[in-house]
Amino acid sequence: MDTLIDRPRSIGLASGALWATTASAAFAIWSLILIGTPAAKGALIGALVIAAALIATGVVVMRAALRLPSGVSPRTAEEGRVIRRRFAWVFGVEIAALAVVNPILAFTGHGKLLPSLDVMIIGLHFLPLAWIFRVPRYYVMGLLFCAIPTVMLLSMSQHARLGHAVAWFVIPGLGCGLVGAATAAAGLREAWQSVIALRPAPQH
């Protein structure tokens, strides 16, 4: 499908990148704190620096996108409403799935599966979003969010440890944190290119 270049898309890419940065930073930082080794503490500093840089860049891009002329969009108002309605449904299903799965795992004594299944649910919700927002890299992000914990669960013992943490608790966060940061950076790059393309030429 063709990729639209417009003001709403630029704003959406920037906001999506900010969300991906926040979520991936939370995953990675939580995991590194739990691991607690000297190497993990050094990586934690790097993760904080990268997250801060991505968030600062996201704010700059978002402000630039919001300053674009409001009429710069090939979409109709009805198309915009359809996109927002579809997003609301996908987001609602994601929240409902998390609200159902987490208590079940906790009450049945399968708490070690929580990090893996949570990131898999988040990953699955990116698959329809890739189609709704016409962002193909969301397919890659969603599939990797599912593949990383799946491979770990199949290949590692639930008693394996990484530093001071149970591996099942931290590997999904580390792997998906890296994927999320890379996706956020790519989103910010595309959003900025869109802003530059749509920015009105200076008057002489």
C-alpha positions in Angstrom: 0.0 0.0 0.0 1.2 3.6 -0.6 2.7 5.6 2.2 1.0 8.8 2.9 3.0 11.9 3.8 0.8 14.3 5.8 0.5 16.2 9.0 -1.5 13.6 10.9 1.0 10.9 9.9 3.9 13.0 11.0 2.3 13.6 14.4 1.4 9.9 14.7 4.9 8.8 13.9 6.4 11.1 16.5 3.9 10.1 19.2 4.4 6.4 18.3 8.2 6.9 18.6 7.8 8.6 22.0 5.6 5.7 23.2 8.1 3.1 21.9 11.0 4.9 23.5 9.2 5.1 26.9 8.1 1.5 26.8 11.4 0.1 25.6 13.3 2.2 28.1 11.1 0.9 30.9 11.7 -2.7 29.8 15.4 -2.3 29.5 16.0 -0.2 32.7 13.9 -2.6 34.8 15.8 -5.6 33.5 19.2 -4.0 33.9 18.4 -3.0 37.5 17.4 -6.6 38.3 20.5 -8.0 36.8 22.6 -5.8 39.0 26.1 -6.7 37.8 28.8 -4.1 37.1 28.3 -4.6 33.4 24.6 -4.2 33.8 25.1 -0.9 35.7 27.3 0.4 32.9 24.7 -0.6 30.3 22.0 1.1 32.5 23.8 4.4 32.1 23.9 3.9 28.3 20.2 3.0 28.2 19.3 6.2 30.2 21.4 8.3 27.8 19.8 6.8 24.7 16.3 7.1 26.1 16.9 10.7 27.0 18.2 11.5 23.6 15.3 9.8 21.8 12.7 11.5 24.1 14.3 14.9 23.5 14.4 14.3 19.7 10.8 13.1 19.8 9.7 16.3 21.6 11.4 18.4 18.9 9.9 16.4 16.1 6.5 16.5 17.7 6.5 20.2 18.1 7.7 20.7 14.5 4.9 18.4 13.3 2.3 20.2 15.3 3.3 23.5 13.7 2.6 22.2 10.2 -0.4 23.7 8.5 -3.6 21.9 9.6 -4.8 21.4 6.1 -1.8 19.4 5.0 -3.4 16.0 4.6 -4.7 13.9 1.7 -7.1 12.1 4.1 -10.7 12.9 4.4 -12.2 13.6 7.9 -14.1 10.3 7.6 -10.8 8.4 6.9 -9.3 10.0 10.0 -12.2 8.9 12.1 -12.0 5.3 10.8 -8.3 5.2 11.7 -8.9 6.5 15.2 -11.8 4.0 15.7 -9.7 1.1 14.6 -6.8 2.1 16.8 -9.2 2.4 19.8 -10.4 -1.2 19.2 -6.9 -2.6 19.0 -5.8 -0.7 22.1 -8.8 -1.8 24.0 -8.2 -5.5 23.1 -4.6 -5.2 24.2 -5.5 -3.7 27.6 -8.3 -6.3 28.0 -5.8 -9.1 27.2 -3.3 -7.8 29.7 -6.0 -7.4 32.3 -7.1 -11.0 31.9 -3.7 -12.8 31.4 -1.8 -11.2 34.3 -4.1 -12.1 37.1 -4.5 -15.6 35.8 -0.8 -16.2 35.7 -0.3 -14.7 39.1 -3.1 -16.7 40.7 -2.0 -20.0 39.1 1.6 -19.7 40.1 3.0 -19.0 36.7 4.4 -15.5 37.5 7.6 -16.2 35.6 5.7 -16.1 32.4 4.4 -12.6 33.0 7.2 -10.6 31.3 7.2 -12.9 28.2 3.4 -13.0 27.7 3.1 -9.2 28.4 5.6 -8.3 25.7 4.0 -10.8 23.3 0.6 -9.2 23.8 2.1 -5.8 23.2 3.9 -7.2 20.1 0.7 -8.7 18.7 -1.1 -5.4 19.0 1.5 -3.9 16.7 0.5 -6.2 13.8 -2.9 -4.6 13.1 -1.4 -1.2 13.9 1.1 -1.7 11.1 -1.8 -2.0 8.7 -3.9 0.7 10.2 -1.1 3.3 10.2 0.7 2.0 7.1 4.0 1.6 9.0 5.6 -1.7 7.8 8.3 -1.7 10.5 5.6 -2.3 13.1 5.2 -5.8 11.6 8.9 -6.4 12.3 8.6 -5.0 15.8 5.5 -7.0 16.6 7.0 -10.3 15.3 10.3 -9.7 17.2 8.3 -8.9 20.4 6.8 -12.4 20.0 9.8 -14.2 18.8 12.3 -13.1 21.5 10.4 -14.4 24.5 9.2 -17.5 22.6 12.8 -18.5 21.7 13.9 -17.9 25.3 11.1 -19.9 26.8 11.8 -22.8 24.5 15.6 -22.8 24.9 16.2 -21.8 28.5 15.4 -23.3 31.9 13.0 -21.3 34.1 15.7 -21.5 36.7 18.5 -20.0 34.6 19.9 -16.7 35.9 21.4 -13.6 34.3 23.4 -11.8 36.9 21.3 -11.5 40.0 18.0 -12.0 38.1 16.0 -14.9 36.8 16.6 -14.9 33.1 12.9 -15.3 32.2 12.2 -12.0 34.0 14.9 -9.9 32.2 15.7 -11.3 28.7 12.3 -10.3 27.2 12.7 -6.7 28.5 16.3 -6.5 27.2 15.6 -7.9 23.8 12.4 -6.0 23.2 13.9 -2.8 24.7 16.5 -2.8 22.0 13.9 -3.5 19.3 11.7 -0.8 20.6 14.5 1.8 20.7 15.5 1.0 17.1 11.9 1.2 16.0 11.5 4.5 17.7 14.7 5.9 16.1 13.4 4.9 12.7 10.0 6.4 13.4 11.6 9.7 14.4 13.7 9.8 11.3 10.7 9.2 9.0 8.6 11.8 11.0 11.4 14.4 10.6 11.7 13.7 6.9 8.0 14.1 6.5 8.1 17.4 8.5 10.8 18.7 6.2 8.9 17.7 3.1 5.7 19.4 4.3 7.2 22.5 5.8 6.1 25.6 3.9 8.8 27.2 1.9 10.1 30.5 3.4 8.7 33.7 1.9 11.2 36.1 0.2 
